[in-house]
């Protein structure tokens, strides 16, 4: 027999036939268990049986029999032991039941039903008083893993959430842990046990099946609503009983269990030794110490402020409604710095040492400077930090060289929280530290507006003046629509036109990027020539001296007129180059201000060569056109290597073209297969300027097509409509 008592530790439930001589002090009240159930595992997850031979002997189970394991689970006091006795043993008290409050089943108890060839396991109840609830749950899950059929016994008017949580946790544990552990023992189990929910009510009706939906389907819907799954279980059955008297009808449950026992399509019967080997292996593998994290019983989240820090995700520690009382958010834990929130603040070091925390900010101008004077001073001396007590304490470019960062002498840094959900700006500084960028945005807006209105008249006037000082052998700009070599359309792409100083035709930059002396046109310094003329000039330089003298003699007949035509163009280029140099010098302070005034959360230009949305590279039309041509050339060479070699025997009507007749032929300066150029891939390419812009919300680089929207960004300090990328606009929606 077995003895169990409420005043003894649960693992001191001892078989009297083995420990008759043990000198222990028995309490005044105890119960002797004369039934055939034995303690298989105590509440500390310790197996009380050491071998499979002992397992079969104690349970009186033949070692060669094939058995199935049926276990029962449920809350404490729901009648699990009573259900097992009436379902398998005709009401005989094989598993002891108790009527006292301080007595209940502890651990796992086992009994063998020879008629059904079933090993019955009675388990410790959930929600019972215990010092280690996590360890009890793990013990129950291990028993569930080696079972073929499990019964979840619940006696309540409604199905409680603890049943769904336990079964959902069991399914997840079987899939993630127990299935692989059983497979390593040579017992592959792709599916877990069959589940039977035995629900008993008194006053309310149980779940009922209809033509459209069964009771099991309703259960599965509730599991889905609680985000629990039953993927590990081979089947799910629901048995609902509404008992009008004290007697419970166990016949529906018994019939369902018999069907499950006879069903061997998923899980077959096993020998007792195999069952013991499985429970022994799982108990040995999953027996580590569980660290219980004590949960504060006081529900802090019920009453504390619900605002979290956007940088470190810590919660405000003040009570709800403190903002209405004029109190700021507070958190005693240290925050972490993230550049997109700019949550690092500066404290005046002198005031800090005097016992005061004064927050100072980097500005573009001091409080005593006017706006334009301050901006000019900012371009020369850099940003400034002012303290209301100490005055100006730092200038970023105070000296010509060896300027130190502000943290060296002037300030100390502190990382502050960035609270979500409040009406203030996200930046803890109370405003952006890039007011110079705000001024530049306004200037750029006016510049772009004027440029867009005046660009077309200016372009027309420039071409008109260029034609007036152009040599007579140059083709007029009004007649140049396509590049003479690659046939790209200048009007459609916006690429600038260039004239070859040798033949006078119009080319794009990619087809005329070489410079050479063109002495037969009186250009004695390296000037722009097209690719074809460059090859001919290189060839002419390799000819013998006599051929060169003949060519110069032939060309000299028109040298006086050519020299006069070219002289005006030379003077014009000197003037235009001088103006361009002055323009570049004037643009330098603006570029310097742009680099200095750029907000810290903007992605640097060096790290953003392409648009973050459409992944197209930034650059001028000529830069992009050169990249496109090089890519096409690589593709052409890889597909047709023979096309890279040039035909050196170019001829017209079968007569080889010489250097002299080329120089005298204005209408046909060189032989180009126009049909081949028109059918080439470069003929249909479209290349335009793609400027780099920054989204004021996320700081990433994007092109104009991907940032057409405008809206204020108050969390970044932009109170007027500014550029925002399409991705941020979509996230706002």
C-alpha positions as CSV (number, residue, x, y, z in Angstrom):
1,X,0.0,0.0,0.0
2,X,0.9,3.7,-0.2
3,X,0.5,6.4,2.5
4,X,0.1,10.1,1.7
5,X,-0.4,12.9,4.3
6,X,-1.0,16.6,4.3
7,X,1.6,17.4,6.9
8,X,4.4,15.4,5.2
9,X,6.4,16.6,2.1
10,X,4.8,15.2,-1.0
11,X,7.9,13.1,-1.9
12,X,7.5,11.2,1.4
13,X,4.7,9.0,0.0
14,X,6.3,5.7,0.7
15,X,5.5,2.1,-0.1
16,X,5.0,0.5,3.4
17,X,6.2,-2.9,2.2
18,X,9.7,-1.5,1.5
19,X,10.1,0.9,4.4
20,X,8.4,-0.8,7.3
21,X,11.4,-0.3,9.6
22,X,11.9,3.4,8.8
23,X,11.6,5.3,12.2
24,X,9.5,8.3,11.3
25,X,7.0,10.1,13.5
26,X,3.6,9.6,11.8
27,X,1.1,12.4,12.2
28,X,-2.3,12.0,13.9
29,X,-4.2,12.0,10.6
30,X,-3.2,10.0,7.5
31,X,-4.7,7.8,4.8
32,X,-3.5,4.5,3.7
33,X,-3.8,3.9,0.0
34,X,-4.5,0.3,-0.5
35,X,-5.1,0.8,-4.3
36,X,-2.9,-0.4,-7.1
37,X,-1.7,3.1,-8.1
38,X,1.9,3.9,-7.5
39,X,3.9,7.2,-7.4
40,X,5.7,7.5,-10.7
41,X,7.2,11.0,-10.3
42,X,7.0,13.3,-7.3
43,X,6.4,17.0,-7.3
44,X,10.2,17.7,-7.7
45,X,10.3,15.8,-11.0
46,X,12.1,12.9,-9.5
47,X,11.3,9.4,-10.8
48,X,10.5,7.0,-8.0
49,X,11.0,3.9,-10.2
50,X,14.6,3.2,-11.4
51,X,14.2,0.6,-14.2
52,X,11.7,-0.8,-16.7
53,X,11.7,-4.2,-14.9
54,X,10.7,-2.5,-11.7
55,X,8.2,-0.4,-13.6
56,X,6.5,-3.5,-15.1
57,X,6.6,-5.4,-11.7
58,X,5.1,-2.7,-9.6
59,X,2.3,-2.0,-12.1
60,X,1.7,-5.8,-12.6
61,X,2.0,-5.2,-16.4
62,X,3.4,-8.0,-18.6
63,X,6.7,-6.8,-20.1
64,X,5.7,-8.1,-23.6
65,X,2.2,-6.4,-23.7
66,X,1.5,-3.5,-26.1
67,X,-0.1,-0.7,-24.1
68,X,-1.3,2.8,-24.7
69,X,-0.9,5.7,-22.2
70,X,-3.9,7.8,-21.1
71,X,-3.2,10.7,-18.9
72,X,-5.6,13.3,-17.3
73,X,-5.0,17.0,-16.7
74,X,-7.0,19.9,-15.3
75,X,-7.3,22.3,-12.4
76,X,-7.0,21.1,-8.9
77,X,-10.4,20.1,-7.3
78,X,-12.1,19.4,-10.7
79,X,-12.3,15.6,-10.0
80,X,-9.5,14.2,-12.1
81,X,-8.8,11.2,-9.9
82,X,-12.6,10.5,-9.6
83,X,-12.9,10.6,-13.4
84,X,-10.1,8.1,-13.9
85,X,-11.6,5.7,-11.3
86,X,-15.1,5.7,-12.9
87,X,-13.9,5.7,-16.5
88,X,-11.4,2.8,-16.2
89,X,-12.1,1.0,-12.9
90,X,-15.9,1.1,-12.6
91,X,-15.7,3.5,-9.6
92,X,-13.1,1.5,-7.6
93,X,-10.8,3.9,-5.9
94,X,-7.6,3.1,-7.6
95,X,-6.5,6.7,-7.5
96,X,-7.3,8.1,-4.1
97,X,-9.7,11.1,-3.7
98,X,-9.9,13.5,-0.8
99,X,-12.6,15.5,0.8
100,X,-10.3,17.8,2.9
101,X,-9.0,21.1,1.7
102,X,-5.4,20.4,2.6
103,X,-5.2,17.1,0.7
104,X,-4.8,16.6,-3.1
105,X,-2.8,14.6,-5.6
106,X,0.9,15.6,-5.7
107,X,3.2,14.4,-8.5
108,X,2.2,11.8,-11.1
109,X,0.5,8.5,-10.1
110,X,0.2,5.4,-12.4
111,X,-2.1,2.4,-12.6
112,X,-2.5,-0.4,-15.2
113,X,-5.9,-1.3,-16.6
114,X,-5.4,-4.8,-18.0
115,X,-8.7,-5.1,-19.8
116,X,-8.1,-2.1,-22.0
117,X,-4.3,-2.5,-21.9
118,X,-4.0,1.1,-20.8
119,X,-1.5,2.8,-18.5
120,X,-3.5,5.4,-16.6
121,X,-1.7,8.5,-15.3
122,X,-3.2,10.8,-12.7
123,X,-1.4,14.1,-12.5
124,X,-1.1,17.0,-10.1
125,X,-3.7,19.7,-10.6
126,X,-3.1,23.1,-12.1
127,X,-3.7,26.3,-10.1
128,X,-2.9,24.4,-6.9
129,X,-0.7,26.0,-4.2
130,X,2.9,25.3,-4.9
131,X,6.3,27.0,-4.4
132,X,7.4,26.4,-8.0
133,X,4.6,26.6,-10.6
134,X,7.0,26.5,-13.6
135,X,8.5,23.3,-12.5
136,X,5.1,21.7,-12.1
137,X,4.1,22.8,-15.5
138,X,7.2,21.3,-17.0
139,X,6.5,18.0,-15.2
140,X,3.0,17.9,-16.7
141,X,4.2,18.7,-20.2
142,X,6.7,15.8,-20.1
143,X,3.9,13.4,-19.0
144,X,1.7,14.8,-21.9
145,X,4.5,14.2,-24.4
146,X,4.7,10.4,-23.7
147,X,0.9,10.0,-23.6
148,X,-1.2,8.6,-26.5
149,X,-4.5,10.1,-25.3
150,X,-4.9,13.0,-22.9
151,X,-8.1,14.0,-21.1
152,X,-8.5,17.6,-20.1
153,X,-11.1,17.6,-17.2
154,X,-12.9,20.8,-16.5
155,X,-15.9,21.3,-14.3
156,X,-17.1,24.9,-14.8
157,X,-20.0,26.8,-16.2
158,X,-17.7,28.3,-18.8
159,X,-14.5,27.2,-20.5
160,X,-11.7,29.1,-18.8
161,X,-8.6,30.6,-20.4
162,X,-6.2,28.4,-18.4
163,X,-7.3,25.4,-20.5
164,X,-6.5,27.1,-23.7
165,X,-3.1,28.4,-22.4
166,X,-2.1,25.0,-21.1
167,X,-3.0,23.1,-24.3
168,X,-1.5,25.8,-26.5
169,X,1.8,25.7,-24.5
170,X,1.8,21.9,-24.7
171,X,1.5,22.0,-28.5
172,X,4.3,24.4,-28.8
173,X,6.6,22.5,-26.4
174,X,5.9,19.2,-28.3
175,X,6.8,20.7,-31.7
176,X,9.9,22.6,-30.5
177,X,11.4,20.2,-28.0
178,X,9.7,16.9,-27.3
179,X,9.3,15.6,-30.9
180,X,13.1,15.8,-31.6
181,X,13.9,14.3,-28.2
182,X,11.6,11.3,-28.8
183,X,13.0,10.8,-32.3
184,X,16.5,10.5,-31.0
185,X,15.3,7.6,-28.8
186,X,14.1,5.7,-31.9
187,X,10.5,6.7,-31.2
188,X,9.7,9.2,-34.0
189,X,6.5,11.1,-33.1
190,X,5.4,13.5,-35.8
191,X,2.1,14.1,-34.1
192,X,1.4,14.3,-30.4
193,X,-1.4,12.7,-28.4
194,X,-5.2,12.8,-29.1
195,X,-6.9,15.4,-27.0
196,X,-10.3,14.9,-25.4
197,X,-11.9,17.9,-23.6
198,X,-14.3,16.6,-20.9
199,X,-16.5,19.6,-19.9
200,X,-19.1,19.2,-17.2
201,X,-21.6,22.0,-16.3
202,X,-24.5,22.3,-13.9
203,X,-26.6,25.3,-15.0
204,X,-25.3,26.2,-18.5
205,X,-25.4,24.3,-21.7
206,X,-22.3,22.9,-23.2
207,X,-21.0,23.5,-26.7
208,X,-23.3,21.9,-29.2
209,X,-22.6,20.8,-32.7
210,X,-24.7,22.0,-35.6
211,X,-24.9,21.2,-39.3
212,X,-22.7,24.2,-40.1
213,X,-20.2,24.0,-37.3
214,X,-19.2,21.3,-34.8
215,X,-18.2,21.8,-31.2
216,X,-14.6,21.1,-32.1
217,X,-14.7,23.8,-34.7
218,X,-15.9,26.3,-32.1
219,X,-13.0,25.2,-29.8
220,X,-10.5,25.7,-32.6
221,X,-11.9,29.2,-33.3
222,X,-11.3,30.1,-29.6
223,X,-7.8,28.9,-29.8
224,X,-7.2,31.1,-32.8
225,X,-8.7,34.1,-31.1
226,X,-6.2,33.6,-28.2
227,X,-3.4,33.1,-30.8
228,X,-2.9,29.5,-29.7
229,X,-2.4,26.6,-32.0
230,X,-3.0,22.8,-31.8
231,X,-0.6,21.7,-34.5
232,X,1.0,19.1,-32.3
233,X,-2.1,17.1,-31.5
234,X,-3.3,14.3,-33.7
235,X,-7.0,15.0,-33.0
236,X,-9.4,17.1,-30.9
237,X,-12.6,15.9,-29.4
238,X,-15.1,17.7,-27.1
239,X,-17.4,15.8,-24.7
240,X,-19.9,18.1,-22.9
241,X,-22.0,16.9,-20.0
242,X,-24.7,18.9,-18.2
243,X,-25.3,17.1,-14.9
244,X,-28.6,17.9,-13.3
245,X,-27.8,15.9,-10.2
246,X,-24.8,14.8,-8.2
247,X,-24.1,11.8,-10.5
248,X,-21.9,12.3,-13.6
249,X,-22.4,10.2,-16.7
250,X,-19.0,9.0,-17.8
251,X,-20.3,6.7,-20.5
252,X,-19.7,9.3,-23.4
253,X,-16.2,9.8,-22.2
254,X,-15.5,6.1,-21.9
255,X,-16.9,5.4,-25.4
256,X,-14.7,8.1,-26.9
257,X,-11.6,6.8,-25.2
258,X,-12.2,3.3,-26.4
259,X,-12.4,4.6,-30.0
260,X,-9.2,6.4,-29.5
261,X,-7.5,3.3,-28.1
262,X,-8.6,1.2,-31.0
263,X,-7.4,3.8,-33.5
264,X,-3.8,3.0,-34.5
265,X,-3.5,5.1,-37.7
266,X,-1.5,7.8,-35.9
267,X,0.0,6.2,-32.8
268,X,0.4,2.5,-32.1
269,X,0.6,0.7,-28.8
270,X,4.1,0.3,-27.2
271,X,5.7,-2.1,-24.8
272,X,5.8,-0.9,-21.1
273,X,9.6,-0.8,-21.2
274,X,9.5,1.6,-24.2
275,X,7.1,3.9,-22.4
276,X,9.3,4.0,-19.3
277,X,12.4,4.6,-21.4
278,X,10.7,7.6,-23.0
279,X,9.6,9.2,-19.7
280,X,13.1,8.5,-18.2
281,X,14.9,10.1,-21.1
282,X,12.6,13.2,-21.2
283,X,12.9,13.6,-17.5
284,X,16.7,13.4,-17.7
285,X,17.0,15.8,-20.6
286,X,14.6,18.5,-19.3
287,X,15.6,18.7,-15.7
288,X,17.6,21.9,-15.5
289,X,17.0,24.5,-12.8
290,X,14.3,27.0,-13.7
291,X,15.0,30.5,-12.6
292,X,11.7,32.0,-11.4
293,X,11.3,35.7,-12.1
294,X,9.1,37.0,-9.4
295,X,6.3,39.1,-10.8
296,X,5.3,42.2,-8.8
297,X,1.7,41.5,-7.8
298,X,1.1,45.3,-7.9
299,X,-0.1,46.1,-11.4
300,X,2.1,49.1,-12.2
301,X,0.8,49.3,-15.8
302,X,-2.7,50.0,-14.5
303,X,-1.8,53.4,-13.0
304,X,1.5,54.6,-14.4
305,X,1.9,56.8,-17.5
306,X,1.6,54.9,-20.7
307,X,4.3,56.9,-22.6
308,X,7.5,55.1,-23.7
309,X,10.8,56.6,-24.6
310,X,11.4,56.3,-28.4
311,X,15.1,55.8,-28.0
312,X,15.4,53.2,-25.2
313,X,11.8,52.0,-24.9
314,X,11.6,52.6,-21.2
315,X,8.3,53.6,-19.6
316,X,7.6,56.9,-17.8
317,X,7.5,56.3,-14.0
318,X,5.0,59.0,-13.1
319,X,1.3,58.5,-12.6
320,X,-1.2,58.9,-15.3
321,X,-2.3,62.5,-15.9
322,X,0.9,64.1,-14.7
323,X,1.2,66.1,-18.0
324,X,-2.1,67.9,-17.2
325,X,-0.6,68.9,-13.8
326,X,2.5,70.5,-15.5
327,X,4.9,67.7,-14.7
328,X,7.3,66.4,-17.4
329,X,7.9,62.7,-18.1
330,X,10.5,61.0,-15.9
331,X,12.5,57.8,-15.9
332,X,15.4,57.1,-13.6
333,X,17.1,54.7,-16.0
334,X,19.8,55.9,-18.3
335,X,18.8,56.4,-21.9
336,X,20.8,55.5,-25.0
337,X,21.8,57.9,-27.8
338,X,20.3,57.5,-31.3
339,X,21.3,60.0,-33.9
340,X,17.8,60.1,-35.6
341,X,16.3,61.5,-32.3
342,X,19.3,63.8,-31.5
343,X,18.7,63.1,-27.9
344,X,22.2,64.2,-26.7
345,X,22.1,67.6,-24.9
346,X,24.9,69.9,-23.9
347,X,25.3,71.2,-20.3
348,X,27.5,74.2,-19.6
349,X,30.5,72.8,-17.9
350,X,31.2,75.9,-15.8
351,X,27.6,76.0,-14.5
352,X,27.7,72.3,-13.8
353,X,30.7,72.6,-11.6
354,X,28.9,75.4,-9.7
355,X,26.0,73.0,-9.0
356,X,23.6,74.1,-11.8
357,X,22.5,72.0,-14.8
358,X,22.0,74.6,-17.7
359,X,21.2,73.1,-21.0
360,X,22.9,74.9,-23.9
361,X,22.4,74.5,-27.6
362,X,24.5,74.8,-30.8
363,X,23.2,77.7,-32.8
364,X,24.2,79.4,-36.1
365,X,24.2,82.9,-34.5
366,X,24.4,84.5,-31.1
367,X,21.4,86.3,-29.6
368,X,23.0,89.7,-30.2
369,X,23.5,89.2,-34.0
370,X,21.0,90.1,-36.7
371,X,19.9,87.4,-39.1
372,X,22.1,88.2,-42.1
373,X,25.1,89.3,-40.2
374,X,24.8,86.2,-38.0
375,X,24.6,84.0,-41.1
376,X,27.7,85.6,-42.6
377,X,29.5,85.3,-39.2
378,X,28.5,81.7,-39.1
379,X,30.0,81.0,-42.5
380,X,33.3,82.5,-41.3
381,X,33.5,81.5,-37.6
382,X,31.2,78.5,-37.5
383,X,28.5,77.7,-35.0
384,X,28.2,79.2,-31.5
385,X,27.2,78.0,-28.0
386,X,25.8,80.5,-25.6
387,X,25.1,80.1,-21.9
388,X,22.5,82.4,-20.3
389,X,24.8,82.8,-17.3
390,X,28.3,82.7,-18.9
391,X,27.6,84.2,-22.4
392,X,29.4,82.9,-25.5
393,X,31.4,79.8,-24.4
394,X,32.3,78.2,-27.8
395,X,32.9,78.9,-31.5
396,X,33.5,75.9,-33.8
397,X,36.0,77.9,-36.1
398,X,37.4,80.3,-33.6
399,X,41.0,79.8,-34.7
400,X,42.5,79.1,-38.1
401,X,43.4,75.6,-37.1
402,X,43.5,73.3,-34.1
403,X,39.9,74.0,-33.0
404,X,38.8,71.6,-30.3
405,X,35.3,70.1,-30.0
406,X,32.9,71.7,-27.5
407,X,33.2,68.8,-25.1
408,X,36.9,69.6,-24.5
409,X,36.5,72.7,-22.5
410,X,33.0,74.3,-22.9
411,X,30.3,71.6,-22.3
412,X,29.6,68.2,-21.0
413,X,27.1,65.8,-22.7
414,X,24.0,64.1,-21.4
415,X,21.7,61.6,-23.1
416,X,18.0,62.4,-22.4
417,X,14.8,60.4,-23.1
418,X,12.6,61.1,-26.1
419,X,9.0,60.6,-25.1
420,X,6.5,59.3,-27.5
421,X,2.9,60.4,-27.7
422,X,3.4,63.9,-26.2
423,X,2.5,67.1,-28.1
424,X,6.0,68.5,-27.9
425,X,8.7,68.0,-30.5
426,X,10.6,64.7,-30.5
427,X,13.9,66.5,-30.3
428,X,14.7,67.1,-26.6
429,X,16.4,70.3,-27.4
430,X,13.1,72.0,-28.0
431,X,13.9,72.8,-31.6
432,X,16.3,71.9,-34.4
433,X,20.0,72.8,-34.2
434,X,20.1,73.5,-38.0
435,X,18.4,76.9,-38.4
436,X,21.0,77.7,-41.1
437,X,19.5,74.9,-43.2
438,X,16.1,76.6,-42.8
439,X,17.5,79.8,-44.2
440,X,19.2,77.9,-47.1
441,X,15.9,76.2,-47.9
442,X,14.3,79.5,-48.3
443,X,17.1,80.8,-50.5
444,X,17.1,77.7,-52.6
445,X,13.4,77.9,-53.1
446,X,13.7,81.4,-54.5
447,X,16.7,80.4,-56.7
448,X,14.9,77.4,-58.1
449,X,11.8,79.5,-58.8
450,X,13.8,82.2,-60.7
451,X,15.8,79.5,-62.5
452,X,12.7,77.6,-63.7
453,X,11.2,80.8,-65.1
454,X,14.3,82.2,-66.8
455,X,16.0,78.9,-67.9
456,X,14.5,78.7,-71.3
457,X,15.1,82.4,-72.4
458,X,18.6,82.2,-71.0
459,X,19.3,79.1,-72.9
460,X,18.0,80.6,-76.2
461,X,20.0,83.8,-75.7
462,X,23.2,81.8,-74.9
463,X,22.9,79.8,-78.1
464,X,22.3,82.9,-80.1
465,X,25.4,84.6,-78.8
466,X,27.4,81.4,-79.2
467,X,26.5,81.2,-82.9
468,X,27.5,84.9,-83.4
469,X,31.1,84.2,-82.3
470,X,31.4,80.7,-83.7
471,X,33.8,79.9,-86.6
472,X,32.2,79.6,-90.0
473,X,32.8,75.9,-90.3
474,X,30.7,75.2,-87.1
475,X,27.2,73.9,-87.5
476,X,24.7,76.4,-86.0
477,X,23.2,75.4,-82.7
478,X,19.7,75.8,-84.1
479,X,20.4,73.0,-86.6
480,X,21.8,70.6,-84.0
481,X,19.0,68.4,-82.7
482,X,20.9,65.1,-82.3
483,X,24.5,64.2,-81.5
484,X,26.3,63.6,-84.7
485,X,27.7,60.3,-83.5
486,X,25.3,58.6,-81.1
487,X,22.2,60.4,-82.3
488,X,21.0,61.3,-78.8
489,X,18.3,64.0,-78.8
490,X,19.6,67.1,-77.1
491,X,16.1,68.7,-76.7
492,X,14.6,65.7,-75.1
493,X,17.5,64.8,-72.7
494,X,18.7,68.3,-71.9
495,X,22.3,67.4,-72.5
496,X,24.6,70.3,-73.5
497,X,25.8,70.6,-77.1
498,X,29.6,70.7,-77.8
499,X,31.3,71.5,-81.1
500,X,34.2,69.5,-82.4
501,X,37.0,72.0,-83.2
502,X,38.1,69.9,-86.1
503,X,35.0,69.1,-88.1
504,X,32.6,71.6,-86.5
505,X,29.7,69.2,-85.9
506,X,27.7,69.0,-82.7
507,X,28.3,66.2,-80.2
508,X,27.4,65.2,-76.7
509,X,30.0,65.2,-74.0
510,X,30.5,61.4,-74.1
511,X,31.3,61.6,-77.9
512,X,33.7,64.6,-77.6
513,X,35.5,64.4,-74.3
514,X,39.1,64.4,-75.7
515,X,41.3,67.4,-76.2
516,X,44.0,67.8,-78.9
517,X,45.7,70.5,-80.8
518,X,44.0,71.2,-84.2
519,X,46.6,73.2,-86.0
520,X,44.9,73.0,-89.4
521,X,42.0,75.0,-87.8
522,X,44.5,77.4,-85.9
523,X,43.8,75.9,-82.5
524,X,47.4,75.7,-81.2
525,X,46.3,74.6,-77.7
526,X,44.4,71.3,-76.8
527,X,40.7,71.8,-77.5
528,X,37.7,69.6,-77.7
529,X,37.5,67.1,-80.5
530,X,35.1,64.3,-81.3
531,X,36.2,60.7,-81.1
532,X,36.5,60.2,-84.8
533,X,38.6,63.3,-85.4
534,X,40.8,62.3,-82.5
535,X,41.6,59.0,-84.2
536,X,42.4,60.8,-87.5
537,X,44.6,63.4,-85.8
538,X,46.5,60.6,-84.0
539,X,46.9,58.8,-87.3
540,X,48.2,62.0,-89.0
541,X,50.8,62.5,-86.2
542,X,52.2,59.1,-87.0
543,X,52.5,59.8,-90.8
544,X,55.9,60.7,-92.3
545,X,56.9,64.3,-92.3
546,X,56.4,64.7,-96.0
547,X,52.7,63.8,-95.8
548,X,52.3,66.2,-92.9
549,X,53.9,69.0,-94.9
550,X,51.5,68.3,-97.8
551,X,48.5,68.4,-95.5
552,X,49.6,71.7,-94.0
553,X,50.2,73.1,-97.5
554,X,46.7,72.1,-98.6
555,X,45.1,73.5,-95.4
556,X,47.1,76.8,-95.6
557,X,45.0,78.0,-98.5
558,X,42.1,78.8,-96.1
559,X,44.2,79.6,-93.0
560,X,43.7,83.4,-93.0
561,X,39.9,83.1,-93.0
562,X,39.9,80.3,-90.5
563,X,42.2,82.2,-88.2
564,X,39.9,85.2,-88.3
565,X,36.8,83.0,-87.6
566,X,38.5,81.2,-84.7
567,X,39.9,84.4,-83.1
568,X,36.5,85.6,-82.0
569,X,35.7,82.2,-80.5
570,X,39.0,82.2,-78.6
571,X,38.2,85.6,-77.0
572,X,34.7,84.5,-76.2
573,X,36.0,81.3,-74.4
574,X,38.4,83.4,-72.3
575,X,35.5,85.6,-71.1
576,X,33.2,82.7,-70.4
577,X,36.0,80.8,-68.5
578,X,36.7,83.9,-66.4
579,X,33.0,84.3,-65.6
580,X,32.7,80.6,-64.7
581,X,35.7,80.9,-62.3
582,X,34.1,83.9,-60.6
583,X,30.9,82.0,-60.3
584,X,32.7,79.0,-58.7
585,X,34.3,81.3,-56.2
586,X,31.0,82.8,-55.3
587,X,29.4,79.4,-54.9
588,X,32.0,78.2,-52.4
589,X,30.6,80.0,-49.3
590,X,27.2,78.6,-50.1
591,X,28.5,75.1,-50.4
592,X,30.5,75.5,-47.2
593,X,27.3,76.7,-45.4
594,X,25.4,73.7,-46.8
595,X,27.9,71.2,-45.5
596,X,28.0,72.8,-42.1
597,X,24.3,73.4,-41.7
598,X,23.2,69.9,-42.7
599,X,21.2,68.2,-39.9
600,X,23.0,65.4,-38.1
601,X,20.2,62.9,-38.9
602,X,20.6,63.4,-42.7
603,X,22.5,60.6,-44.5
604,X,25.8,62.0,-45.8
605,X,26.1,62.4,-49.6
606,X,29.1,60.0,-49.6
607,X,26.9,57.2,-48.3
608,X,24.0,57.8,-50.7
609,X,25.0,57.6,-54.3
610,X,21.6,56.4,-55.3
611,X,18.0,57.3,-54.5
612,X,16.8,55.2,-51.5
613,X,13.4,54.5,-53.2
614,X,14.0,54.0,-56.9
615,X,17.7,53.1,-56.6
616,X,18.8,55.3,-59.5
617,X,22.1,57.1,-59.3
618,X,22.5,60.9,-58.7
619,X,24.5,63.2,-60.9
620,X,24.4,65.6,-63.8
621,X,23.1,64.6,-67.2
622,X,26.6,64.3,-68.6
623,X,27.8,62.2,-65.7
624,X,24.8,59.8,-66.0
625,X,25.2,59.7,-69.8
626,X,28.8,58.7,-69.5
627,X,27.9,55.9,-67.0
628,X,25.1,54.7,-69.3
629,X,27.4,54.6,-72.4
630,X,30.1,52.7,-70.5
631,X,27.5,50.1,-69.3
632,X,26.2,49.7,-72.9
633,X,29.8,49.4,-74.2
634,X,30.5,46.6,-71.7
635,X,27.3,44.8,-72.7
636,X,28.1,45.3,-76.4
637,X,31.7,44.0,-76.0
638,X,30.5,40.9,-74.1
639,X,27.9,40.0,-76.7
640,X,29.8,41.0,-79.9
641,X,33.6,41.2,-79.4
642,X,34.3,41.8,-83.0
643,X,32.4,45.1,-82.9
644,X,35.1,46.7,-80.8
645,X,37.6,46.7,-83.7
646,X,37.4,49.7,-86.1
647,X,37.4,49.4,-89.8
648,X,40.6,51.0,-90.9
649,X,39.7,50.9,-94.6
650,X,37.0,53.5,-94.5
651,X,36.2,54.6,-98.1
652,X,33.7,56.6,-100.1
653,X,32.7,55.0,-103.4
654,X,35.6,52.7,-103.2
655,X,38.2,55.5,-102.9
656,X,40.2,55.5,-99.7
657,X,39.8,58.8,-97.8
658,X,43.0,60.8,-97.3
659,X,43.8,63.4,-94.7
660,X,43.8,66.2,-97.2
661,X,40.5,65.6,-98.8
662,X,38.9,65.2,-95.4
663,X,40.1,68.6,-94.2
664,X,38.7,70.2,-97.3
665,X,35.3,68.4,-97.1
666,X,33.0,70.4,-94.9
667,X,29.8,68.4,-95.8
668,X,31.3,65.0,-95.0
669,X,34.2,65.3,-92.5
670,X,34.2,61.7,-91.6
671,X,32.4,58.4,-92.5
672,X,29.7,57.4,-89.9
673,X,27.1,54.7,-90.4
674,X,24.0,56.8,-89.5
675,X,21.7,53.8,-89.9
676,X,23.8,51.8,-87.5
677,X,23.8,54.7,-85.0
678,X,20.0,55.1,-85.1
679,X,19.5,51.4,-84.4
680,X,21.9,51.4,-81.6
681,X,20.7,51.2,-77.9
682,X,22.1,54.6,-77.2
683,X,19.9,56.3,-79.7
684,X,16.8,55.9,-77.5
685,X,18.3,56.6,-74.1
686,X,17.0,59.4,-72.0
687,X,19.4,61.1,-69.6
688,X,18.6,64.1,-67.4
689,X,20.0,65.7,-64.3
690,X,19.2,63.8,-61.1
691,X,19.8,66.0,-58.1
692,X,20.2,64.6,-54.6
693,X,17.5,65.8,-52.1
694,X,17.0,64.8,-48.5
695,X,13.7,63.9,-46.9
696,X,13.1,66.2,-43.9
697,X,11.3,63.4,-42.0
698,X,13.7,60.4,-42.3
699,X,16.9,62.2,-43.5
700,X,17.5,59.7,-46.4
701,X,18.6,60.8,-49.8
702,X,16.0,60.7,-52.6
703,X,15.4,62.1,-56.1
704,X,12.9,64.7,-57.0
705,X,10.5,62.1,-58.5
706,X,10.4,60.2,-55.3
707,X,9.9,63.3,-53.1
708,X,7.2,65.4,-54.7
709,X,5.1,65.8,-51.6
710,X,5.4,68.7,-49.1
711,X,4.2,68.8,-45.5
712,X,5.4,70.2,-42.2
713,X,7.6,68.0,-40.0
714,X,7.1,69.4,-36.5
715,X,8.9,66.5,-34.8
716,X,12.1,67.6,-36.7
717,X,11.4,71.3,-36.2
718,X,10.2,72.1,-39.8
719,X,7.0,74.0,-39.2
720,X,6.4,74.9,-42.8
721,X,5.8,72.7,-45.9
722,X,9.1,71.0,-46.7
723,X,10.2,68.1,-48.9
724,X,9.1,64.6,-47.7
725,X,9.8,61.3,-49.5
726,X,7.0,59.1,-50.7
727,X,7.9,56.4,-48.2
728,X,7.3,58.7,-45.2
729,X,4.0,60.0,-46.8
730,X,2.8,56.4,-47.1
731,X,3.7,55.6,-43.5
732,X,1.7,58.6,-42.4
733,X,-1.3,57.2,-44.2
